[in-house]
Amino acid sequence: MPKKANLDHITIVLHQPKRSENIGAVARVLCNMGIGGLRIIKPQNYHLPDVLKMATHGAVEIVEQIDFFEDLKSALAPFRYIVGTTARLGGQRPAVTTPRKMAEELIPISIKNKVAIVFGPEDRGLSNEDIRYCHRLVNIPTAKFSSLNLAQAVMVICHELFAASLEANPEDIPRLATRDELEKMYEQLKEILIRINYINPENPDHWINGLRRFFNRLPLRAKEVSIIRGICRQINWYGGKSFNDGFSLKQKKHSQSDGIHFEKELK
């Protein structure tokens, strides 16, 4: 039986916002659109009275429940699907969707998976390093001037999600891997690929970012991540065993050679 969308599973993440008024306005948007929660990483100037002034009385509870973090990685660790927002296109940001298409994709995912939508600082947005954590990127189309106020951008995204949740009766998507599970997998992949000389140890992240983009298109379930990590462990074990076996054989040959040389000296 089709299940209802779960907007409580969707969290807005503000990465290093610069103005308290914008944070308050974003809290009000979440209250308007029924979005689950708000996380903030290292706000530059957090002044609670200014936040509450823009949030108004309706969004006080959301402000009181804001989760604060020191870095983006830890803030995103429990989420199973992550969308990054971007005004810049091209380069390392080729796979970009629109807010409406993004909302249609996220509604079935949100039933069983916690989703994060990340917004960067007002003056520069998310960096290339930030977007490596994202499964998908979304761009808000504009006419001549692409820069939007932070709260305006959050409203556009949240309204599309709210509208999509009213229209859809989606089949849910099974549990996906968390960002923490994925990051551990990428670290393990990097270590093993360096060890077998598949990637350049001088710049391993360049190659791993390609794998990130590949896996983000799938995306991976928790069980699949477990399988990949198991394969890495087996490769690591077999590589170590082969090295030790070869070293032992080399030692044995040296020992035999030394023995023959010793016998000749005795004669």
C-alpha positions as CSV (number, residue, x, y, z in Angstrom):
1,M,0.0,0.0,0.0
2,P,1.4,3.5,-0.9
3,K,2.7,5.4,2.1
4,K,2.4,9.1,2.9
5,A,5.4,11.5,2.5
6,N,7.2,12.3,5.7
7,L,8.4,15.9,5.9
8,D,9.5,15.3,9.4
9,H,12.4,13.3,7.9
10,I,13.7,16.4,6.0
11,T,16.1,18.8,7.7
12,I,17.4,22.1,6.5
13,V,21.2,22.5,7.1
14,L,22.7,26.0,7.0
15,H,26.5,26.0,6.6
16,Q,28.2,29.0,8.2
17,P,25.3,31.5,7.8
18,K,26.4,35.1,8.3
19,R,23.2,36.9,9.5
20,S,21.0,36.0,12.5
21,E,18.0,37.6,10.7
22,N,18.3,35.0,7.9
23,I,18.4,32.2,10.4
24,G,15.1,33.5,12.0
25,A,13.5,33.9,8.6
26,V,14.5,30.3,7.7
27,A,13.0,29.0,10.9
28,R,9.7,30.7,10.0
29,V,9.8,29.1,6.5
30,L,10.2,25.6,8.1
31,C,7.2,26.4,10.3
32,N,5.1,27.5,7.3
33,M,6.0,24.4,5.2
34,G,6.0,21.7,7.9
35,I,9.7,20.8,7.4
36,G,11.2,18.6,10.1
37,G,14.2,20.4,11.6
38,L,17.1,22.9,11.3
39,R,20.8,22.3,11.8
40,I,23.4,25.1,11.7
41,I,27.2,24.8,11.3
42,K,29.4,27.6,12.8
43,P,27.1,30.6,12.4
44,Q,29.2,33.7,12.0
45,N,27.1,36.1,14.0
46,Y,24.4,34.3,16.1
47,H,22.3,36.8,18.0
48,L,19.2,35.2,19.5
49,P,17.0,38.3,19.8
50,D,17.6,39.0,16.0
51,V,16.8,35.4,15.2
52,L,13.5,35.4,17.2
53,K,12.5,38.8,15.7
54,M,12.4,37.3,12.2
55,A,11.2,33.9,13.3
56,T,8.1,35.4,15.0
57,H,6.2,33.6,17.7
58,G,5.1,30.8,15.5
59,A,8.6,29.5,14.9
60,V,10.0,29.9,18.4
61,E,9.9,26.1,19.0
62,I,12.0,25.5,15.9
63,V,14.5,28.1,17.0
64,E,14.7,26.4,20.5
65,Q,15.4,23.0,18.8
66,I,18.2,24.1,16.4
67,D,21.1,21.7,16.5
68,F,24.5,23.4,16.2
69,F,27.7,21.7,14.9
70,E,31.3,22.6,14.3
71,D,31.7,21.0,10.9
72,L,29.7,19.9,8.0
73,K,30.8,16.2,8.1
74,S,29.5,15.6,11.6
75,A,26.3,17.6,10.9
76,L,25.5,15.3,8.0
77,A,26.6,12.0,9.5
78,P,23.2,10.5,10.3
79,F,21.5,11.4,7.0
80,R,20.8,8.9,4.3
81,Y,20.3,11.3,1.4
82,I,21.8,14.8,1.0
83,V,21.0,17.5,-1.5
84,G,23.3,20.5,-1.9
85,T,22.1,23.9,-3.3
86,T,24.2,25.8,-5.8
87,A,24.0,28.9,-7.9
88,R,27.2,28.0,-9.8
89,L,27.0,25.5,-12.6
90,G,29.5,23.5,-14.6
91,G,32.9,22.2,-13.6
92,Q,32.5,19.8,-10.7
93,R,28.7,20.5,-10.6
94,P,27.4,18.9,-13.7
95,A,24.5,16.8,-12.2
96,V,22.1,19.6,-11.2
97,T,18.3,19.3,-11.0
98,T,15.5,21.9,-10.5
99,P,13.6,22.3,-7.2
100,R,10.4,20.7,-8.6
101,K,12.2,17.6,-9.9
102,M,14.2,17.4,-6.7
103,A,11.0,17.5,-4.6
104,E,9.5,14.7,-6.7
105,E,12.6,12.5,-6.1
106,L,12.9,13.3,-2.4
107,I,9.3,12.5,-1.4
108,P,9.6,8.7,-1.8
109,I,13.1,8.7,-0.3
110,S,11.9,10.6,2.8
111,I,9.4,7.9,3.9
112,K,12.1,5.7,5.3
113,N,15.3,7.9,5.1
114,K,16.3,11.0,6.8
115,V,17.2,13.7,4.2
116,A,19.3,16.9,4.5
117,I,19.2,19.9,2.2
118,V,22.3,22.0,2.6
119,F,22.7,25.8,2.0
120,G,26.0,27.5,2.0
121,P,27.1,30.9,3.3
122,E,25.2,33.8,1.9
123,D,28.2,35.4,0.1
124,R,29.8,32.3,-1.6
125,G,27.6,29.2,-1.3
126,L,28.9,25.7,-0.9
127,S,32.5,25.0,-1.9
128,N,33.6,22.0,-4.1
129,E,34.8,20.3,-0.9
130,D,31.3,20.8,0.7
131,I,29.4,19.3,-2.2
132,R,31.4,16.0,-2.1
133,Y,29.0,15.0,0.7
134,C,25.9,15.5,-1.5
135,H,24.1,12.9,-3.5
136,R,22.4,15.5,-5.6
137,L,22.7,19.2,-6.4
138,V,19.8,21.6,-7.0
139,N,19.8,25.0,-8.7
140,I,17.0,27.5,-8.5
141,P,16.5,29.0,-12.0
142,T,16.4,32.8,-12.1
143,A,16.2,35.4,-14.8
144,K,19.1,37.8,-14.9
145,F,20.3,37.9,-11.3
146,S,21.1,34.5,-9.8
147,S,21.7,35.5,-6.2
148,L,18.8,34.9,-3.8
149,N,18.5,35.8,-0.2
150,L,19.1,32.7,2.0
151,A,15.5,32.6,3.4
152,Q,14.1,33.1,-0.1
153,A,16.1,30.2,-1.4
154,V,15.0,28.0,1.5
155,M,11.3,29.0,0.9
156,V,11.5,28.0,-2.8
157,I,12.9,24.5,-1.9
158,C,10.6,23.9,1.0
159,H,7.5,25.0,-0.9
160,E,8.2,22.6,-3.7
161,L,8.6,19.8,-1.1
162,F,5.4,20.7,0.6
163,A,3.5,20.8,-2.7
164,A,4.9,17.5,-3.8
165,S,4.0,15.9,-0.5
166,L,0.3,16.9,-1.1
167,E,0.1,15.4,-4.6
168,A,2.1,12.2,-4.2
169,N,1.3,8.8,-2.9
170,P,4.7,7.3,-3.4
171,E,6.1,3.8,-2.9
172,D,8.8,4.1,-0.3
173,I,12.5,3.6,-1.1
174,P,14.4,1.2,1.3
175,R,16.9,2.3,3.9
176,L,19.9,3.9,2.3
177,A,23.4,4.2,3.8
178,T,24.1,7.1,6.2
179,R,26.7,9.7,5.3
180,D,28.8,8.4,8.1
181,E,28.7,4.8,6.7
182,L,29.6,6.2,3.2
183,E,32.5,8.2,4.5
184,K,34.0,5.2,6.2
185,M,33.6,3.2,3.0
186,Y,35.4,6.0,1.0
187,E,38.2,6.0,3.5
188,Q,38.6,2.3,3.2
189,L,38.4,2.4,-0.6
190,K,41.1,5.1,-0.7
191,E,43.5,3.1,1.6
192,I,43.1,-0.1,-0.4
193,L,43.4,1.5,-3.8
194,I,46.6,3.3,-2.7
195,R,47.9,0.0,-1.4
196,I,47.4,-1.9,-4.6
197,N,48.8,1.1,-6.6
198,Y,45.5,1.8,-8.5
199,I,45.4,5.5,-7.6
200,N,48.1,8.1,-7.1
201,P,49.0,8.5,-3.4
202,E,50.0,12.1,-4.1
203,N,46.4,13.1,-4.9
204,P,44.1,10.3,-3.9
205,D,41.0,12.5,-3.4
206,H,40.9,13.4,-7.1
207,W,40.2,9.7,-7.9
208,I,38.0,9.1,-4.9
209,N,35.8,12.1,-5.9
210,G,35.1,10.3,-9.2
211,L,33.9,7.3,-7.2
212,R,31.8,9.5,-5.0
213,R,30.0,10.9,-8.1
214,F,29.5,7.4,-9.4
215,F,28.0,6.0,-6.2
216,N,25.9,9.1,-5.6
217,R,24.0,8.3,-8.8
218,L,22.9,5.0,-7.5
219,P,22.6,5.7,-4.4
220,L,23.9,2.9,-2.1
221,R,21.9,1.0,0.5
222,A,23.5,0.1,3.9
223,K,23.8,-3.5,2.9
224,E,25.6,-2.6,-0.3
225,V,28.1,-0.5,1.6
226,S,28.7,-3.4,3.9
227,I,29.4,-5.7,0.9
228,I,31.9,-3.2,-0.6
229,R,33.7,-2.8,2.7
230,G,33.9,-6.6,3.0
231,I,35.5,-6.8,-0.4
232,C,38.0,-4.2,0.6
233,R,38.9,-6.2,3.8
234,Q,39.3,-9.3,1.8
235,I,41.6,-7.6,-0.8
236,N,43.6,-6.2,2.1
237,W,43.9,-9.6,3.8
238,Y,44.9,-11.4,0.5
239,G,47.4,-8.7,-0.3
240,G,49.0,-9.0,3.1
241,K,49.0,-12.8,2.8
242,S,50.6,-12.8,-0.6
243,F,53.3,-10.4,0.5
244,N,54.1,-12.5,3.6
245,D,54.1,-15.7,1.6
246,G,56.4,-14.2,-1.0
247,F,58.7,-12.9,1.8
248,S,58.8,-16.3,3.4
249,L,59.7,-17.9,0.1
250,K,62.4,-15.4,-0.5
251,Q,63.8,-16.0,2.9
252,K,63.8,-19.8,2.3
253,K,65.6,-19.4,-1.0
254,H,68.3,-17.2,0.7
255,S,68.6,-19.8,3.5
256,Q,69.1,-22.6,1.0
257,S,71.6,-20.6,-1.0
258,D,73.6,-19.7,2.2
259,G,73.6,-23.4,3.1
260,I,75.1,-24.5,-0.2
261,H,77.7,-21.7,0.0
262,F,78.6,-22.9,3.5
263,E,79.0,-26.5,2.4
264,K,81.3,-25.5,-0.5
265,E,83.5,-23.5,2.0
266,L,83.8,-26.6,4.3
267,K,84.9,-28.7,1.3
